[in-house]
């Protein structure tokens, strides 16, 4: 039996899912800690700190699509994705150790150059892993149910990882701010400990998980046309919008919450409690959403609670300076946002299938590159936005109490940018073109297309296929 047709081995789904401990947790940790690390530990001015992430995104605009094309063109005994996951996993611990090294140079320029260079290196490794791993999520099986179950398990790991890597780093930064640990201990925990924790499951995934996909003979070229080809698929365009809306909201919240808790709420809040509310709601909502996925269109689950979140964010902007009111508002934001947080990657393989039906090419790498670039861009844009807000509203990391202008800037940028991004996701979810019925049609005709049997279709089926393609383009 060929590798393209056999089902996944026992335990293989687990190794695949465990690799997303980095996917869920790595971005969560960067979102919670990295900006505060740059400003409060390294001592960079907010504008310099924002520029570090912005520079990396200029490179990501090239490296993410390039990695997608490289992966799609690779042929090896290990497959198209696994070699890059393996190499990236081995280098990930090194990259983490470098980006969280507390460089003590006196010059702002020297600190900035070091942080920018190491963060660029980290993003190259992150691109190598995330683009390849996300592509692999659509290629671990040709059986839709098996692939979906593996991606649901991946989502469980990612959600749990985001919980661990949101709450523990918030405890670490709280301990550092209160003087309970010094900078060396901070570095050993975050730079060394978390780097190794993320790297191990990525390496194990590369070793034990197989790819099951037909590799096309035609080589792809690195060109703008090739990069944007996946965007010809309407469901994929909408999925990118939904994913961006969800990711940007979480990045706004996770980037701002530590500073918000330290300087805005009265009495002083706890980063851990704020983030814990979000994580607890996710974990409680997951089994409910997992059952709903089998009964409802996923896009409806995505957008169902977003109006509640938007109302809660308006209340947050008005009453958020009161700690207990802020806790209540964040709880309702989290409840309404749970569906959006937990559905995007379940939809990804189906959007890739739709794109293959339209173009005749399976562009997992290109689709993954766009999704990965969107995700990392969202984080960088949010950090840069926060850096500008802090810079121009009078934020000073050396002050125990920030001026009212800085406090209001932090609170309002958290509330209203999240509202904008939630509206974006909600609109995309309402317009999403790939219903459960159409998804079944895609699977049916894709099987005919892959086997070269489209000429066997009846006239009614051929007409249905053309109508389906038109609706998905």
Buried (B, 14 or more C-beta within 10 A) or exposed (E): EEEBEEEBEEEBBBBBBBBBBBBBBBBBBBBBBBBBBBBBBBBBBBBBBBBBBBBBBEBBEEBBBBBBBBBBBBEEEBBBBBBBBBBBBBBBBBBBBBBBBBBEEEEEEEBBBBBBBBBBBBBBBBBBBBBBBBBBBBBBBBBBEBBBBBBBBBBBBBBBBBBBBBBBBBBBBBBBBEEEBEEEEBBEBBBBBBBEBBBBBBBBBBEBBBBBBEBEEEEBEEEEEBBEBBBBBBBBBBBBBBBBBBBBBBBBBBBBBBBBBBBBBEEEBBBBBBBBBBBBBBBEBBEEBBEBBEEBBBBBBBBBBBEBBBBBBBBBBEBBBBBEBBBBBBBBBBBBBBBBBBBBBBBBBBBBBBBBBBBEBBBBBBBBBBBBBBBBBBBBBBBBBBBBBBBEBBBBBEEEEBBEEBBBBBBBBBBBBBBEBBBBBBBBBEBBBBBBEBBEBBBBBBEBBBEEEEEEBEEEBBEBBEEBBEBBB
